[in-house]
Amino acid sequence: MRTEVNGVKLWVETSGNPADPPLLLIGVTASTWPEELCTALTGRYVVRYDLRDAGQSTFADPDAPSYGLRDLVTDASALIVSLGLGRTHVVGMGVGGFVAQLLALDHPEQVASLTLTSTRPVAPGPVDSDLPDHDATVMKQVFGRPRPDWSDRGAVVDYMTASAKLMAGSRGFDEQDARLAAGAVFDRTAPTAKAQQASHLGTMFAAIDCRPRWRERLGEIEAPTLVIHGDEDPFFPHGNAEVLAAEIPGATLLTLTGIGQGVPRVTWPTVVDALLRHTT
């Protein structure tokens, strides 16, 4: 369904009983979170959505967005109000973790708990000297390849599957799941190069204004926080998770051995158990 909040229309998908504790999942699109994973989160009312300029939400121009990171945070806050969720357990993955951190900082009354997965405490661009940056070798392999014809479903699925393999770590790659995930994003996104690139790659985050910094405010986070991160993540290396866990008061770090970006199927028993215990 499309829900109008903060002057835009966001595509929202829900599962579970609305009477159960709400769990808001923030990625680039709703498809960041596989249906089977959401179903496994029993006893939770799971809400996931497409960011602006992604999936089936309001699309303008992800290459020259007129909004900033704080607008995405306001979108999430307004969505919680619009859906009547009340205090909500918030999970942010990758760049969605930026939104989740700021939601907990700027709207603490809405966040019952915070989970940060495969993310870091600073915006796109140069990292702080004590934070590990993207793995240069892997990034060259991922982004040095020719981009696909974004109107060709097969080419896009092949490209994204190859990227997923490079990002997955030694234990995280499942080709069938990677193909299904890429196909799901393609099928629910407008068949234009800008829309497909933004939905698959989150390219709007390279263009939006993310200022001011928020790392220095991490000590203000009041919500119980769980940090989940693979120890072989080449995009946001594990040292970023260590900093998040150290600088957010009382945070717990769950390290996924042999895992790169994200929470692939092999991690679901561990991740689901941790999320259910964290969001009671």
C-alpha positions, 0 to 999 in steps of 0.5 A: 500500500502507498501511505502519504507522509511528509509530502511524499508517498511511501510504499509500505508492506506489513505482515503479522498481527497489528496488535503485536509489538511493531518492528520497523525495518529500514533498508533501501527498499522493502525487498531488502528484507526477504518475505521469509525472514519477515515471516520468521519474526513471529509475534511481531508486526513487521513493517518495511517500506521503500525509501523515496526514489526507490521501489514504488515510493515517490520518485523524482531524481535520485541523482539530484535529490531535493531532500536530505538525510534528515528528510528520510528520517522525518519520513520514517518518523511520520510513517510511525505516526501514520500507521499508529505504531506507537513506540516501535522497535527499529532495525536499520541495515546498511545505509538504512542504518543511518536513518535508524541512528538519527531516528533514535537520536531525534525522535527517542520517544518513538524508538523502543529499541534499536538494531543496527546491521551492516552499517557505520556511524558516519555518512558516505564520503571520507571516513574518520581516521579510526574507522575502516573504510571500504575494502579497496580491492573488493570495491574495485571488483564490484564497481569496476565492472561495466554496469548492466543495461538496467532495462534488461532484467536478466542482465540486472539479475546477473550483475547484482548476483555477482555483486552479492557474491563479492560482498557476501564473505566466505559463508554468506553467498547463496546464488538462488537467494541473490537472484531472487532478491535482485529479481524482486527489486527489479520487478517492483521498480520502474524500468528506467536506469535511474530508478533501477540503479537507485533501488538496487544500489542506493545511489541517492545516498551518494548525492543527498546532504547528510550534514550535520554529523551524528557520530558525536551524538551516539552517546545520547541514544537511549534505546536499547541497542543491538549491533549485528555485523559480519566479520568479513564485511568489505563495504562497512568493515567490522571495525565500524560495528565495534565503534557503534557498540562502544559509543552507544551506551549499553549496546551489544555487538553480535558478530556473524562469523564468515559473513559480509554485508547483510544477513543472508539465510545462513544467519537467520536462525541466529539473527531472528533469535537475537531480534526476537529477544531484543524486541520483547 
